[in-house]
Amino acid sequence: MEQDRGVPEVSLRAWWAQLRAELKPALVLMRREIKDTLRDWRILAPILLLVTVFPFLANTAAAEGLSFVNQYGANLLIERMFPFLMLVVGFFPSTFSLVIALETFVGEKERRSLEPLLATPLTDLQLYIGKTLAAIIPPVIASYIGMIFYTLLLGFTIGWWPTVSLFFVAFVLSTAQALVMVSAAVIVSAQSTSVRAANLVASFIIIPMTLLLQAEAGLLLFNNFVGLWLIALALLVVTILFMRMGIALFNRERLLGQEIDQLNFTKGLRAFWAGFWPQNGLWHLYRYEVPHVLRLLRPHLVFTILVALGGGALIGLWGAQRFPFPSGAMDFSQYADLETFSEAVEASGLLSGFSTWAIWGHNVRSLFTATLLGFLSIGVVAVLLLAAPIAIIAYLVPQLGGIGINPWLLLATGVLPHGIFEIAAALLVTAYALRLGTVLLRPPEKDGGMMDLARDLGQYCKLFLSVALPLLLLAAWIEAEVSSRLMISFLGSL
């Protein structure tokens, strides 16, 4: 029995020794990279300025804001902004992790210091871990120092001190944001052929992070710490996905052999046309080409369904519990017939008119906008835009049940007939917007990343024209001619 008890201990000790042996070269590389970073005044000076000067500016803004709102008795509003300023103070130094991470591989390649590094006995995994840790640690520590400095200034000048839970969640969010930015930037650096190209791609990383910071401001305004922890958890999940992607894509031979990804308009047009035009007529298009595109979209579809449908439903149900409608807010008596229903829709400003073509045009414009914003934000905004209507439906369902209306019958009559086709089209387009947004994070094929983008744009247009547009047109006709009448009939029977 004693021998059996000793087996797990020996195994655990052997596993720990093996792990330390594997990580030791990566940690050596990490220390070397951090020393190089701290010796570069062009990186160190802006970080020190943000850590020392920006907290003073934030403290001054907080003091001026507090003195202004004291005149009107709105102290609670400005006090809820103090934690947001703490997040901002922590966010700006962590953005320098992008600069360091983007320099990890492509910067060394341009300085011709990459070949000796790749000639070392370090494995690809050790190289990736060492470079990633070196890019994360200095900005995150600077972020911590900035938040602590700002908190001390705010406490001694204004007398506001954050709670332990707020302080802890602010540190976790700052760390999680830096992890996401670094893990994405390291992938970009490994795939890019020049520092200039990598810096341009960095904007596609920073945009969704700034949008996320605004969402955190809204949650802080309502003192919703559960939402902040969920955001931190989601960021950690995204970090794991990016790191797995980076480890899978990193290859030293391909990194050395990459050439400048030149912009060739003629080749790009050919790649777009090859992805867009059906090869052998409509039968071949719907029998083989569209299923092929759908197979490419399988992981993006799964992610979109989980985040947009699942996340939107959870947000809507949470909102229904926190912000219920007041009694009498829902009055369906005005929807007595199709004419009054159409007038109400037009008065809301959502549609220019309640007709098939007006609904169809609105949905097409919405999906095109979601695709464009998704491309500029690694697909994040496109998924969030799809989650919004799902959240609204999930928000209304318990509210309708509370006033005596069967929400499932209302959904079955007013949403489901056209929603099946509309949601299917939106899922496909959003999933492809996510694929377009992450095209620069995938390893380029033999023609280069720009050709991949042109080919993907062609396939997106083919899918949009051959599948999404017909589904949206069918959904618009059903909504205008069938669903609306069914819903009016249901509401009239109440």
C-alpha positions in Angstrom: 0.0 0.0 0.0 2.8 2.4 0.8 4.5 1.7 -2.5 1.2 2.4 -4.3 0.8 5.7 -2.5 4.3 6.7 -3.5 3.7 6.1 -7.2 1.6 9.3 -7.8 4.0 11.4 -5.8 7.0 10.2 -7.9 5.0 10.7 -11.1 4.0 14.2 -10.1 7.6 15.0 -9.2 8.8 13.6 -12.5 6.2 15.6 -14.4 7.2 18.8 -12.6 10.9 18.2 -13.3 10.1 17.6 -16.9 8.0 20.8 -17.1 10.7 22.9 -15.5 13.3 21.4 -18.0 11.0 22.3 -20.9 10.3 25.8 -19.6 13.8 26.7 -18.6 15.1 27.6 -22.1 11.9 29.6 -22.7 12.4 31.6 -19.5 16.0 32.3 -20.5 14.8 33.7 -23.8 12.1 35.7 -21.9 14.7 37.3 -19.6 16.9 38.2 -22.6 13.9 39.8 -24.4 12.8 41.8 -21.4 16.4 43.2 -21.0 16.4 44.2 -24.6 13.0 45.9 -24.1 14.1 47.8 -21.0 17.2 49.0 -22.8 15.1 50.6 -25.6 14.2 54.1 -24.5 11.8 54.5 -27.4 9.6 51.9 -25.7 10.4 52.5 -22.1 9.9 56.3 -22.1 6.3 56.3 -23.3 5.4 53.6 -20.8 7.0 55.5 -18.0 5.1 58.7 -19.1 1.8 56.9 -19.1 2.5 55.3 -15.7 3.5 58.6 -14.1 1.7 61.4 -16.0 -1.6 59.9 -17.1 -2.7 59.0 -13.5 -2.3 62.7 -12.6 -4.5 63.7 -15.6 -7.1 61.1 -14.7 -7.1 62.3 -11.1 -7.5 65.9 -12.2 -10.4 65.0 -14.5 -12.0 63.1 -11.7 -11.7 66.0 -9.3 -13.0 68.5 -11.8 -15.9 66.2 -12.6 -16.8 65.7 -9.0 -16.8 69.5 -8.3 -19.0 70.1 -11.3 -21.6 67.4 -10.5 -21.7 68.5 -6.8 -23.6 71.5 -8.0 -26.4 69.3 -9.3 -26.4 66.5 -6.7 -25.2 63.8 -9.2 -22.4 62.5 -7.2 -23.3 58.9 -7.8 -22.8 59.3 -11.6 -19.3 60.6 -11.3 -18.3 58.2 -8.6 -19.2 55.3 -10.9 -16.8 56.8 -13.4 -13.8 56.6 -11.0 -13.4 52.8 -11.6 -13.7 53.4 -15.3 -10.8 55.9 -15.2 -8.8 53.2 -13.3 -9.4 50.8 -16.1 -8.4 53.4 -18.7 -5.2 54.1 -16.7 -4.4 50.4 -16.8 -5.4 50.0 -20.4 -3.0 52.5 -22.0 0.2 51.0 -20.7 -0.9 47.5 -21.7 -1.4 48.6 -25.3 2.4 48.8 -25.6 2.3 45.1 -25.4 1.1 45.3 -29.0 4.3 47.2 -30.0 6.5 44.7 -28.2 4.6 41.7 -29.5 4.6 42.9 -33.1 8.4 43.2 -32.9 8.8 39.6 -31.6 9.4 37.9 -35.0 9.0 40.3 -37.9 11.1 43.0 -36.2 14.0 40.6 -35.6 13.7 39.4 -39.1 14.1 43.0 -40.5 17.1 43.5 -38.1 18.6 40.2 -39.3 18.8 38.9 -35.8 16.2 36.2 -36.3 18.4 33.6 -38.0 20.8 33.2 -35.1 17.9 32.9 -32.7 16.2 30.2 -34.8 19.5 28.4 -35.1 19.5 27.7 -31.3 18.3 24.4 -30.0 15.1 25.9 -28.7 12.0 24.2 -29.9 9.2 26.1 -31.7 7.0 25.9 -28.5 9.8 27.3 -26.3 10.4 30.1 -28.8 6.7 31.0 -28.8 6.4 30.9 -25.0 9.5 32.9 -24.4 8.6 35.6 -26.9 5.0 35.8 -25.6 5.9 36.1 -22.0 8.5 38.8 -22.8 5.9 40.8 -24.6 3.3 40.5 -21.8 5.2 41.1 -18.5 6.6 44.7 -18.9 3.4 46.3 -20.1 1.2 44.4 -17.5 3.5 45.4 -14.7 3.4 49.0 -15.9 -0.4 48.7 -16.0 -0.5 47.5 -12.4 1.8 50.4 -11.3 -0.4 52.9 -13.1 -3.6 51.7 -11.5 -2.1 51.6 -8.0 -0.7 55.1 -8.5 -4.0 56.5 -9.7 -5.9 54.8 -6.8 -3.5 56.4 -4.3 -3.9 59.8 -5.9 -7.7 59.5 -5.9 -7.8 58.3 -2.4 -5.6 61.0 -0.9 -7.0 63.9 -2.9 -10.7 63.0 -3.2 -11.1 60.4 -0.5 -12.5 57.7 -2.8 -11.1 54.2 -2.3 -12.1 51.2 -4.4 -13.5 48.0 -2.8 -11.3 44.9 -2.8 -13.5 43.2 -5.4 -13.4 46.2 -7.7 -9.6 46.5 -7.4 -9.2 42.8 -8.0 -11.5 42.6 -11.1 -9.7 45.7 -12.5 -6.3 43.9 -12.3 -7.8 40.8 -13.8 -9.4 42.7 -16.7 -6.2 44.6 -17.4 -4.2 41.3 -17.5 -6.8 39.5 -19.7 -6.8 42.4 -22.2 -3.1 42.4 -22.5 -3.1 38.6 -22.9 -5.6 38.8 -25.8 -3.7 41.6 -27.5 -0.3 39.9 -27.2 -1.5 36.5 -28.3 -3.1 38.0 -31.4 -0.2 40.3 -32.1 2.3 37.4 -31.9 0.3 35.5 -34.5 0.3 38.6 -36.7 4.1 39.1 -36.2 4.8 35.5 -37.2 2.6 35.8 -40.3 3.7 39.3 -41.4 6.6 40.0 -43.8 7.4 43.6 -42.5 7.0 45.7 -39.4 5.0 48.2 -41.3 2.4 45.6 -42.4 2.3 44.2 -38.8 1.7 47.7 -37.4 -1.2 48.3 -39.8 -2.8 45.0 -38.8 -2.5 46.0 -35.2 -5.4 48.5 -35.7 -7.7 45.5 -36.2 -6.7 44.3 -32.7 -6.9 47.6 -30.8 -10.4 48.5 -32.2 -12.3 45.7 -30.6 -10.4 46.2 -27.3 -11.4 49.9 -27.2 -15.0 48.9 -27.9 -14.8 46.3 -25.1 -13.5 49.1 -22.8 -16.7 51.1 -23.5 -18.8 48.0 -22.6 -16.9 47.7 -19.3 -17.7 51.4 -18.7 -21.4 50.6 -19.1 -21.2 47.7 -16.7 -19.4 49.8 -14.1 -22.1 52.5 -14.5 -24.6 49.9 -13.3 -22.2 48.4 -10.8 -22.5 45.1 -12.5 -19.4 43.1 -11.3 -20.8 39.8 -12.6 -20.7 41.1 -16.2 -17.1 42.3 -15.6 -16.1 38.8 -14.4 -17.8 37.2 -17.4 -15.9 39.6 -19.7 -12.6 38.6 -18.0 -13.5 34.9 -18.4 -14.4 35.4 -22.1 -11.1 37.2 -22.7 -9.2 34.3 -21.1 -11.0 31.8 -23.3 -10.1 33.9 -26.4 -6.5 34.1 -25.2 -6.4 30.3 -25.0 -7.8 30.0 -28.5 -5.3 32.5 -29.9 -2.4 30.8 -28.1 -3.4 27.4 -29.4 -3.6 28.9 -32.9 -0.2 30.6 -32.5 1.4 27.4 -31.4 -0.2 25.5 -34.2 0.8 28.0 -36.9 4.3 28.8 -35.7 7.0 27.3 -37.9 10.6 28.5 -38.1 11.2 27.3 -41.6 8.3 29.1 -43.0 9.1 32.2 -40.9 12.6 32.3 -42.5 11.3 31.7 -46.0 8.6 34.3 -46.1 8.9 37.0 -48.7 7.3 40.4 -48.9 3.6 40.0 -49.6 3.3 42.3 -52.5 0.0 43.9 -53.6 -0.7 42.6 -57.1 -4.1 44.0 -58.3 -4.3 41.7 -61.4 -3.5 38.5 -59.4 -5.9 39.7 -56.7 -8.7 40.2 -59.2 -8.1 36.7 -60.6 -8.1 35.2 -57.1 -11.4 37.0 -56.3 -13.0 35.8 -59.6 -11.8 32.3 -58.9 -13.6 32.3 -55.6 -16.7 34.1 -56.8 -17.7 32.7 -60.2 -19.4 29.3 -60.3 -17.2 26.8 -62.2 -19.8 24.6 -63.8 -23.2 26.3 -63.6 -25.9 26.5 -61.0 -26.3 22.8 -60.4 -22.6 22.4 -59.6 -22.7 25.6 -57.5 -25.4 24.4 -55.1 -24.4 20.7 -55.2 -20.6 21.1 -54.6 -19.3 24.7 -54.2 -21.7 26.0 -51.6 -21.3 22.8 -49.4 -17.5 23.3 -49.7 -17.8 26.9 -48.5 -20.0 25.7 -45.6 -17.4 23.1 -44.6 -14.8 25.9 -44.5 -17.2 27.9 -42.2 -17.8 25.0 -39.8 -15.6 26.3 -36.9 -16.8 29.9 -37.5 -20.4 28.8 -37.5 -20.0 27.0 -34.2 -18.4 30.0 -32.6 -21.0 32.3 -34.0 -23.9 30.1 -32.7 -22.4 29.8 -29.2 -21.6 33.5 -28.8 -24.4 35.2 -30.8 -27.3 32.9 -30.0 -26.2 31.6 -26.6 -24.6 34.8 -25.4 -27.4 37.0 -26.7 -30.0 34.8 -25.0 -28.2 35.0 -21.7 -27.8 38.7 -21.9 -31.5 39.2 -22.7 -32.6 37.0 -19.8 -30.3 38.8 -17.5 -31.7 42.2 -18.6 -35.2 40.9 -18.1 -34.4 40.2 -14.4 -32.6 43.4 -13.8 -34.7 45.9 -15.8 -38.3 44.6 -16.0 -40.9 46.6 -18.0 -43.2 48.8 -15.8 -46.8 47.7 -15.7 -48.7 49.1 -18.6 -45.6 49.7 -20.8 -46.7 47.1 -23.3 -49.9 48.1 -25.1 -50.8 46.0 -28.1 -54.3 47.4 -28.6 -52.9 49.8 -31.3 -52.0 46.8 -33.5 -55.6 46.2 -34.6 -54.9 45.7 -38.3 -52.0 45.7 -40.7 -52.3 49.3 -41.6 -51.9 50.6 -38.0 -49.1 48.0 -37.5 -47.2 49.4 -40.6 -47.7 53.0 -39.4 -46.2 52.0 -36.0 -43.2 50.4 -37.6 -42.6 53.4 -39.8 -43.0 55.8 -36.9 -40.3 53.9 -35.0 -37.8 54.8 -37.6 -36.5 51.3 -38.1 -37.9 50.9 -41.6 -38.9 53.3 -44.3 -42.0 51.2 -44.9 -43.4 47.9 -43.9 -43.1 46.0 -47.2 -41.1 43.1 -48.6 -38.6 45.3 -50.4 -38.2 47.7 -47.4 -37.5 44.8 -45.0 -35.2 43.0 -47.5 -33.2 46.2 -48.1 -32.8 46.9 -44.4 -31.6 43.3 -43.7 -29.1 43.4 -46.6 -27.7 46.7 -45.5 -27.4 45.5 -41.9 -25.5 42.4 -42.9 -23.2 44.3 -45.2 -22.5 46.8 -42.3 -21.9 43.9 -39.9 -19.4 42.3 -42.4 -17.5 45.6 -42.8 -17.3 46.2 -39.1 -16.4 42.5 -38.5 -13.5 42.8 -40.9 -12.2 45.8 -39.0 -12.5 44.1 -35.6 -11.4 40.5 -36.1 -15.1 39.5 -36.5 -16.0 40.7 -33.0 -18.5 43.4 -33.9 -20.3 41.3 -36.5 -21.0 38.6 -33.9 -22.1 41.2 -31.3 -24.5 42.8 -33.8 -26.1 39.4 -34.4 -26.3 38.9 -30.7 -28.3 42.1 -30.2 -31.7 41.0 -31.8 -31.4 37.6 -30.0 -30.9 39.5 -26.7 -34.0 41.6 -27.4 -36.1 38.5 -28.1 -34.8 36.8 -24.9 -35.5 40.0 -23.0 -39.1 40.2 -24.2 -40.1 36.6 -23.6 -40.3 36.7 -19.8 -41.8 40.2 -19.9 -44.7 38.9 -22.1 -45.3 36.0 -19.8 -45.5 38.4 -16.9 -48.5 40.3 -18.4 -50.4 37.1 -19.3 -49.4 36.7 -23.0 -48.0 33.3 -24.1 -44.6 34.3 -25.4 -44.1 31.0 -27.3 -47.3 31.4 -29.3 -46.4 35.0 -30.1 -42.9 33.9 -31.3 -44.4 31.0 -33.2 -46.8 33.3 -35.1 -44.8 36.6 -35.3 -41.1 35.6 -35.5 -40.6 31.9 -36.3 -42.1 31.8 -39.8 -39.6 34.3 -41.2 -37.0 34.0 -38.5 -35.9 30.6 -39.6 -34.7 31.9 -42.9 -33.5 35.3 -41.6 -31.5 33.9 -38.8 -30.0 31.2 -41.1 -28.8 33.9 -43.5 -27.5 36.1 -40.7 -25.6 33.2 -39.2 -23.9 32.3 -42.5 -23.0 35.9 -43.3 -21.7 36.6 -39.7 -19.7 33.4 -39.7 -18.0 34.5 -43.0 -17.5 38.0 -41.6 -15.7 36.3 -38.7 -13.6 34.3 -41.2 -12.7 37.5 -43.1 -11.8 39.3 -39.9 -9.3 36.5 -38.9 -7.8 36.0 -42.4 -4.6 37.8 -41.4 -4.2 35.5 -38.4 -4.1 32.4 -40.6 -1.0 31.2 -42.3 -0.9 32.4 -45.9 -1.0 30.0 -48.7 1.6 29.9 -51.5 0.2 33.1 -53.1 0.4 35.1 -49.9 -2.1 36.7 -47.5 -3.5 39.2 -50.0 -4.5 36.5 -52.4 -6.1 34.6 -49.5 -8.1 37.7 -48.7 -9.2 38.3 -52.3 -10.2 34.6 -52.6 -12.2 34.7 -49.4 -13.9 37.9 -50.5 -14.9 36.2 -53.7 -16.3 33.2 -51.8 -18.1 35.6 -49.5 -19.8 37.3 -52.4 -20.8 34.0 -53.9 -22.3 32.8 -50.7 -24.1 36.1 -50.1 -25.6 36.2 -53.6 -26.5 32.5 -54.0 -27.7 31.7 -50.4 -28.1 34.7 -48.2 -29.9 37.0 -50.6 -32.6 34.4 -51.5 -33.1 33.5 -47.9 -33.4 37.2 -46.9 -35.9 37.8 -49.7 -38.0 34.9 -48.7 -37.9 35.9 -45.1 -38.9 39.5 -45.9 -41.9 38.3 -47.9 -43.0 36.0 -45.1 -42.6 38.8 -42.6 -44.5 41.3 -44.6 -47.3 39.0 -45.8 -47.6 36.1 -43.3 -45.9 36.7 -39.9 -47.4 40.2 -39.4 -50.9 39.0 -40.1 -50.5 36.0 -37.9 -49.2 38.1 -35.0 -52.0 40.7 -35.4 -54.6 37.9 -35.4 -53.0 36.4 -32.2 -52.9 39.8 -30.5 -56.5 40.5 -31.5 -57.6 37.3 -29.8 -56.2 38.3 -26.4 
